[in-house]
Amino acid sequence: MRKLLVTMFVSLDGVMQAPGGADEDRDDGFEHGGWSVPFFEPQMIERMGALTDRAAALLLGRRTYEVFAANWPLSEPDDPIGAKLNSMPKYVASRTLTSVAWQNSTLLKGDVVDAVRELKEGDGGEIQVHGSGGLIQTLIEHDLVDEFHVLVFPVLIGSGKRLFGDGTIPARLKLIDTTTSGTGVVTSRYARDGKLEYGAMGPETGNWEPATGDR
């Protein structure tokens, strides 16, 4: 079974919309596009490069695919991130695209949930999802994400599309590792760790009572 990892930039109040540019996603009149850019520094770029380098394939939604396909083929030959993204297999989930031109790209056919399950059951290494907010909601709702790689930026946006929407399935996560950049971006990696458990806070002791099970 192949692992599926989601990487997402979010604000401290959970907004994931248009982190990379003003016109990336203006849905619902969003005016804060590009909010993550001032926080990037060499150490963060190096870590993102290391993460991307371990991917065996990308899974992208239509909007992110079109942004990537328009920009990454223009990268310099010695850009390691660009070289990796251009060369690796890319799978695109879209209801509107009829073809994909970026090298090594494949348009998923049929129901996206079934198609992603089939990808995960096949041979190969880690599948990574970058951006692709709409696709991620579907993956979360159908319990297809094995790991979350979340970069939390020290900004408050107030409104916009959020990483964990109404279809999120309750679940317990395990923190694998966490780092903080020089600009204050906290990067945390979480793996699925079973069902959500419950407890109770005891006002007399200031402690909690472990749950006897899940709901």
C-alpha positions as CSV (number, residue, x, y, z in Angstrom):
1,M,0.0,0.0,0.0
2,R,1.4,3.4,-1.0
3,K,1.4,6.2,1.5
4,L,-0.5,9.4,0.6
5,L,0.9,12.6,2.2
6,V,-0.8,16.0,2.1
7,T,1.3,19.1,2.3
8,M,-0.5,22.4,3.0
9,F,0.3,26.0,4.0
10,V,-2.2,27.4,6.5
11,S,-2.5,30.6,8.5
12,L,-2.7,30.4,12.3
13,D,-6.5,30.6,12.0
14,G,-6.6,27.7,9.5
15,V,-7.0,29.4,6.2
16,M,-5.3,27.7,3.2
17,Q,-6.6,29.8,0.3
18,A,-4.1,31.3,-2.1
19,P,-0.9,31.3,-0.1
20,G,1.4,31.7,-3.2
21,G,0.1,34.7,-5.1
22,A,-2.5,37.4,-5.5
23,D,-4.4,35.7,-8.4
24,E,-4.0,32.1,-7.2
25,D,-7.5,31.8,-5.9
26,R,-9.9,34.7,-5.7
27,D,-13.0,32.7,-5.0
28,D,-15.6,34.5,-2.8
29,G,-13.7,37.7,-3.3
30,F,-10.5,36.6,-1.5
31,E,-8.1,39.5,-1.4
32,H,-5.2,38.1,0.6
33,G,-3.4,36.0,-2.0
34,G,0.3,35.6,-1.5
35,W,0.2,35.7,2.3
36,S,2.9,33.0,2.8
37,V,5.5,34.5,0.5
38,P,7.2,37.0,2.9
39,F,8.0,34.2,5.3
40,F,10.0,32.0,3.0
41,E,13.8,31.8,3.6
42,P,16.5,29.5,2.5
43,Q,16.1,26.9,5.3
44,M,12.4,26.5,4.5
45,I,13.1,26.1,0.8
46,E,15.7,23.5,1.6
47,R,13.3,21.5,3.7
48,M,10.6,21.7,1.1
49,G,13.1,20.4,-1.4
50,A,14.0,17.5,0.8
51,L,10.3,16.7,1.2
52,T,9.6,16.8,-2.5
53,D,12.6,14.8,-3.3
54,R,11.3,11.7,-1.4
55,A,8.0,11.7,-3.4
56,A,7.4,9.0,-6.0
57,A,4.4,10.8,-7.6
58,L,2.2,13.9,-7.3
59,L,-1.5,14.0,-7.0
60,L,-3.0,17.4,-7.9
61,G,-6.3,19.1,-8.3
62,R,-7.0,21.1,-11.4
63,R,-6.2,24.6,-10.2
64,T,-2.9,23.6,-8.6
65,Y,-2.0,21.5,-11.6
66,E,-2.5,24.5,-13.9
67,V,-0.4,26.8,-11.7
68,F,2.4,24.2,-11.5
69,A,2.3,23.3,-15.2
70,A,2.6,27.0,-16.2
71,N,5.6,27.6,-14.0
72,W,7.8,24.6,-13.1
73,P,8.7,23.7,-16.7
74,L,10.3,27.2,-16.8
75,S,12.7,26.4,-13.9
76,E,16.4,26.3,-14.4
77,P,17.9,22.9,-15.1
78,D,19.9,23.0,-11.9
79,D,16.9,23.7,-9.8
80,P,16.5,20.5,-7.8
81,I,12.8,21.1,-6.9
82,G,11.9,22.0,-10.5
83,A,13.8,19.0,-11.9
84,K,12.0,16.6,-9.5
85,L,8.5,18.0,-10.2
86,N,9.0,18.0,-13.9
87,S,10.3,14.4,-14.1
88,M,8.1,12.5,-11.6
89,P,4.7,11.0,-12.5
90,K,1.8,13.4,-11.9
91,Y,-1.9,12.4,-11.5
92,V,-4.5,15.1,-12.0
93,A,-8.1,15.0,-10.6
94,S,-10.4,17.2,-12.6
95,R,-14.0,17.3,-13.8
96,T,-13.3,19.8,-16.5
97,L,-9.9,19.1,-18.0
98,T,-9.9,16.8,-21.1
99,S,-6.1,16.6,-21.5
100,V,-2.9,17.4,-19.6
101,A,0.3,18.5,-21.3
102,W,2.9,18.8,-18.6
103,Q,5.4,15.9,-19.0
104,N,4.6,12.7,-17.2
105,S,1.1,13.8,-16.4
106,T,-2.0,11.5,-16.3
107,L,-5.6,12.6,-16.1
108,L,-7.5,10.4,-13.6
109,K,-10.6,8.8,-15.1
110,G,-13.9,8.0,-13.4
111,D,-14.6,8.6,-9.8
112,V,-11.7,10.3,-8.1
113,V,-12.1,8.4,-4.8
114,D,-11.9,5.0,-6.6
115,A,-9.0,6.3,-8.8
116,V,-7.0,7.4,-5.7
117,R,-7.7,4.1,-3.9
118,E,-6.4,2.3,-6.9
119,L,-3.3,4.4,-7.0
120,K,-2.6,3.7,-3.3
121,E,-3.0,0.0,-3.8
122,G,-0.5,-0.1,-6.7
123,D,3.3,-0.4,-6.6
124,G,5.5,2.6,-6.0
125,G,6.6,5.0,-3.3
126,E,5.0,7.9,-1.5
127,I,2.2,10.0,-3.3
128,Q,2.3,13.6,-2.3
129,V,-0.5,16.2,-2.6
130,H,0.5,19.9,-2.7
131,G,-2.0,22.7,-2.7
132,S,-5.2,21.3,-4.3
133,G,-7.5,22.4,-1.5
134,G,-10.7,21.1,-3.1
135,L,-9.2,17.7,-3.8
136,I,-7.9,17.5,-0.2
137,Q,-11.4,17.9,1.2
138,T,-12.5,14.9,-0.8
139,L,-9.4,12.9,0.4
140,I,-10.0,13.8,4.0
141,E,-13.8,13.0,3.8
142,H,-13.0,9.5,2.4
143,D,-10.2,8.8,4.8
144,L,-7.5,8.5,2.1
145,V,-4.8,10.6,3.8
146,D,-2.0,8.8,5.7
147,E,0.1,11.8,6.7
148,F,-0.4,15.6,7.0
149,H,2.6,17.9,6.5
150,V,1.3,21.2,7.7
151,L,3.1,24.5,7.6
152,V,1.5,27.0,10.0
153,F,2.4,30.7,9.2
154,P,2.2,33.3,11.9
155,V,-0.7,35.3,10.3
156,L,-4.4,35.8,10.9
157,I,-6.5,36.1,7.7
158,G,-10.0,35.9,9.1
159,S,-11.9,34.3,6.2
160,G,-11.2,32.0,3.4
161,K,-11.0,28.3,2.5
162,R,-9.8,26.1,5.4
163,L,-7.8,22.9,5.5
164,F,-10.3,20.9,7.6
165,G,-13.8,21.5,6.3
166,D,-17.2,20.1,7.2
167,G,-16.5,16.7,5.8
168,T,-13.5,16.0,8.1
169,I,-13.7,12.5,9.7
170,P,-12.9,12.6,13.5
171,A,-9.5,10.9,14.0
172,R,-6.5,10.7,16.3
173,L,-3.1,11.9,14.9
174,K,0.4,11.2,16.0
175,L,3.0,14.0,15.8
176,I,6.0,12.6,13.8
177,D,8.2,15.7,14.0
178,T,8.1,19.5,14.1
179,T,10.4,22.3,13.3
180,T,10.3,26.1,13.4
181,S,11.8,28.4,10.7
182,G,13.7,31.6,11.4
183,T,10.6,33.5,10.3
184,G,8.3,31.7,12.7
185,V,6.7,29.1,10.4
186,V,5.9,25.9,12.4
187,T,6.1,22.8,10.3
188,S,4.6,19.7,11.7
189,R,4.1,16.2,10.3
190,Y,1.3,14.0,11.6
191,A,0.3,10.4,10.9
192,R,-3.0,8.8,11.4
193,D,-3.2,7.1,14.8
194,G,-6.5,5.4,15.1
195,K,-9.9,6.6,16.2
196,L,-10.6,9.7,18.3
197,E,-10.6,9.0,22.0
198,Y,-12.3,10.9,24.8
199,G,-11.7,11.8,28.4
200,A,-13.0,14.1,31.1
201,M,-11.4,17.0,33.0
202,G,-11.8,16.6,36.8
203,P,-12.4,20.0,38.5
204,E,-11.5,18.5,41.9
205,T,-8.1,17.3,40.9
206,G,-7.3,19.4,37.9
207,N,-6.6,16.2,36.1
208,W,-8.3,14.1,33.4
209,E,-9.7,10.7,33.4
210,P,-8.6,8.5,30.6
211,A,-11.2,7.4,28.2
212,T,-12.4,3.8,28.4
213,G,-13.0,3.7,24.6
214,D,-14.0,5.7,21.6
215,R,-17.4,6.7,20.3
